[in-house]
Amino acid sequence: MTYAITQTCCSDATCVSVCPVNCIHPTPEEPDFGRTEMLYIDPRSCIDCGACADACPVEAVFPVDSLPAAQREYGPLNAAYFADREPGHDPEGPNFHEWGAPSFKRSLPSDFAPIRVAVVGTGPAGMYAAEDLLLHTGAEVTLIDRLPVAGGLIRYGVAPDHQSTKRAGDTFARFHTHPRVRMHLGVEVGRDITPEEIAAHHDAVIYAVGASAGRRLGIPGEDLPGSICATTFVSWYNAHPEVAPDAVDLSAERVVVVGNGNVALDAARILVSDPDALAAGDIAGHALEALRAGTVREVVLLGRRGPEDAAYTRSELLALKHLAGVELIVDDHDPRTGATIDAADPSDRAALLRGVTRERVDWSRPPSAGRRIVFRFHSAPVEAVGDGGVTALRVTDGADGGGEGGADGTRSIPAGLLLRAVGQRGLPVAGLPFDETTGTVPHEGGRVTGLPGTYVVGWIKRGPSGGIGANRTCAAETVGTLLDDAVGGTLPEPERDAKSFQRLVRRRNRRVVDARGLAEIERAELALGRRDGRPRVKLATLPELVAAARGGRRRMPG
């Protein structure tokens, strides 16, 4: 029996470090690390020890012969990665693994005074950086976040039906109460406190603020009511306190999602999933009610290019194929789509659409009975149409126009909701240089250009690429650069101490949440979950979160 890595793989390589036979690839030392959709276990080398399954922070590793029906493809999928690769060489001796010499690249000399580092942002990128500092040095870490609750992308970006992926947050949560950590949540840099003030109280500052803005389509009608960015939709169903509970109207029968990435597929899956199944996760209460009362029956995934260029991962598409009560359709309006699927190599993503029903969809008709997701490739958005709100999206009609669209090679797809899922970009950070073209902060190995003692990590550093685990190696580079600067004596000397920073923050914002307040929020949400028969009910507004942090559960909803 061998093990396989499945859909929820976070690619942070924790499993690689514990494997005694080096059968999990790509490793952080290999060129493909960070470029593949997930990590893979070589069935030819696996010795069925289960160490990887025990170590996996997101419970993504299972024995192949016990995979449930919805995940059985992952056995062959893991094996396929190694089809053209030679198995690793087993060294002679008592150990199966050729362990390298110990390396302590991210450390400080034993006689080096502890440094104080502020980390702005408590998502995966910021917490990987904090973890690195706390485990490899004696650094004191100050965690700052503009929201009164920690988690970032894990809390507000991961889909609520991906609870295993959210368990990565448990790994980070253990550092929230670390004796060398001070936490200040609900504090916004540029509003409550300036970058200069943070720098004056710390040896170094790491910004891990992500890429929160959605990219625009650049088409007429894009700003009509009923046209929203997919990041807003994701935040809405994840109970982000900055998105109103009534921000999304689900009274339409058909929704068009422009984009073919994982965010687009997440949105489509949530829109057509059984609300009772979603209730088993931590979806926002208002979103659950809206989905139950809504009338959405069909979601159209619109891709400018063909299935061979789709940006979604295999695991996200496989999740759609196993969605109970939902039919998948490939719109056969363009002959290139079917030809690509039929000719695709089994290892190509396009091959996963083989066997999916193909039909030339008649968009003049209302959605058929039942729930379905329609993939429409080789079709670009041209104009959002409507008077006072979106009623249709005009799109290109493929290579030959299909003979059914307009004389200009376009046609209209009636829809009452348009979700734009064409990527994200970072926003300017107060006090930091910013590259408008890339949506990132200019840096060298994580060191912000022209600002000694200031660093970046995550999407604001490298752009919106890679999942949760990609931030681990990204953070390692930034922390390594920071420690090199510390040893080299180039970090600015702090002007004030840690206690004065705490007094300053509380003077500026009396609603600041610390680790104890965060624990109170956790208790309040779990209590609401027990009341409603759910694992957790997220608090969805800033007043609710702040009240819970103060232990005011009597003021919580219900």
Secondary structure by P-SEA (a helix, b strand, c coil): cccccccccccccccccccccccccccccccccccccbbbbcccccccccccccccccccccccccccccccaaaaaaaaaacccccccccccccccccccccccccccccccbbbbbbccccaaaaaaaaaaaacccbbbbbbbcccccccccccccccccccccaaaaaaaaacccccbbbbccccccccccaaaaaaaccbbbbcccccbbbbcccccccccccccaaaaaaaaacccccccccccccccbbbbccccaaaaaaaaaacccccccccccccaaaaaaaaaccccbbbbccccccccccccaaaaaaaaacccbbbbbccccaaaaaaaaaccccccccccccccccccccccccccccbbbbbcccccccccccccccbbbbbcccccccccccccbbbbbbcbbbbccccccccccccccccccccccccccccccccccccccccccccccccaaaaaaaaaaaaaaaaaaaacccccccccaaaaaaaaaaaccccccaaaaaaaaaaaaaaaaaacccccccccaaaaaaaaacccccccc
